[in-house]
Amino acid sequence: MSASPSSSAQAAREAIAARLAELRRDAELTGHELALRCDWSPAKSSRIERAKTPASDADIRAWCTACSAEDQIVDLVAANRRADHMYVHWKKLHRHGMRRAQQEVVPLYEGTRHFRVYCSNVMPGMLQTEAYATALLSTIATFQGTPDDSPEAAASRVERSHVLHEGNHRFALLMEETVLRYRVGDAGTMAGQLGYLLAVMALPNVSLGIIPFAAERRVWPLEAFYLFDNRQASVELLTAAVNVSAPSEIEAYAKAFAQLTDMAVYGSDARALITEAIDSLP
């Protein structure tokens, strides 16, 4: 496997920091002199140059202006926004609630033809029922301390899933058997969610695989990740969403997905695991 996507995001920020340091040196300014021109503390200049504090767009504009390098502003701001897109803290993304976050990815979903999704902890978002999504999103809002608009966000998430039934989209979906057993919401919520999985399996554009508890592991359980064609991999960490587009990293996730696929069961064997999970509910 290649370096983690979070390390790639940090590498992108370090490249921006190195370029800013180079502009300061070219302008023959010390860190203290640059700080005076930017009207901030010398410590801030140092933190930005060492990539300890990500530079904001405004910081970059001030820095370039102080170095008489205004022609570098557009490119550096664009690079900074790409780095921000790579590593987005959930609390920042959900600071006004979660409904907006569901809506923002609709163009990505509608523009993707081939989805490859692996989940080891919860149901893939596009397969979640409204009740399951509401229960899950409510616990996320509580944990993050962000506004709880889980009913509205869940409705938006379900609406976003229209790509399952409309357009020319193909879905290869993998989940660990644990996902069938983890209780999200009450027993009725789980029964409805598991029943919906059985219905989705019948769709001609959906391949649903389940990796059994007893499968011989050739790939360890990973964090949940989504592959959107060969354009982007989105990885869900506890504190952040990480989005990568580097071909080598997409290739690494595609390789992992292919090996996980070989460990999964499909068709009647997958339906049997889902039915067993339903039968185990109180």
C-alpha positions, 0 to 999 in steps of 0.5 A: 500500500502507498502512503496514507491519504492523510499523509498525502494531504500533509505533503500537499500543505508542506509543498505550499509552505515550502513555496511560501518560504522560498518567496520570503527568501527571494524577497530577502525578508526575515520571518520577523520582517514578513510578520511586520508587513503582514501584521501578525506575530513572527510565531505565525510566520514560523508555523506556516513555513513549517506547515504546522498551521495551514495557511488560509487564502487570506494568509497566502494573499498577505504573504505574497503581497508582502514579498512583492509576489502578487503573481503567485497568489492565484496558483497558491490559493488554488493549491491551498484549496486542493489541499483543503479538499483533501483533508476536511475535518467533520466538525468543520464540514458539519458546523451548520448541520449535516444536511448541506454535506449530503447535498454537496456531493450530489454532483459527484454521485450523479457524475460517477458511472462506476462506484466501488464502496467498502464499509467495515463499520456502518452501511454504505450511505447510498444503501441506508434507509431513512430510519437507519441514517437518522439514528446514525447521523444523530449519534455523529452529531452528538459525538462531534458536538455539531448541530443535530439536523439528522432527520433532514440530513437523513432525508437528503441522504436517501434522496441522494441515493436516487443514483441507484435507480436512475442513470447509467451507474454501476455499483460494486458494494462490499461490507464486513459481516460485522456491519450486519450485526452492529446495532444502529437504532432499535431492532425495528430500524435494523430489521428495516435496514437489513430487509432493504439490503435484500431488496437492493441485491435484486437490482441489475446494476448492483453487486453486493458482497459480504465478507464473512467473519470466518473468511481467511483474511488476505486484507485486514479490515480497513477504514471505509472508502469510496472509489468514484470511477478512477477519479477520486477515492474518499476515505472516512476517518474518525475526525475527517473526510480524506479525498485523494485523486493521485493515481498511485493512491487510487490504484492502491485502494482499487487493489485493496478493493479487488482483494477484498472482493475475492474474500466476499460471498455473493448471491444466496450466500450473502442473502443467508448472512443477511437473513441470519442477522435479521433472525438474530434481532430480538 
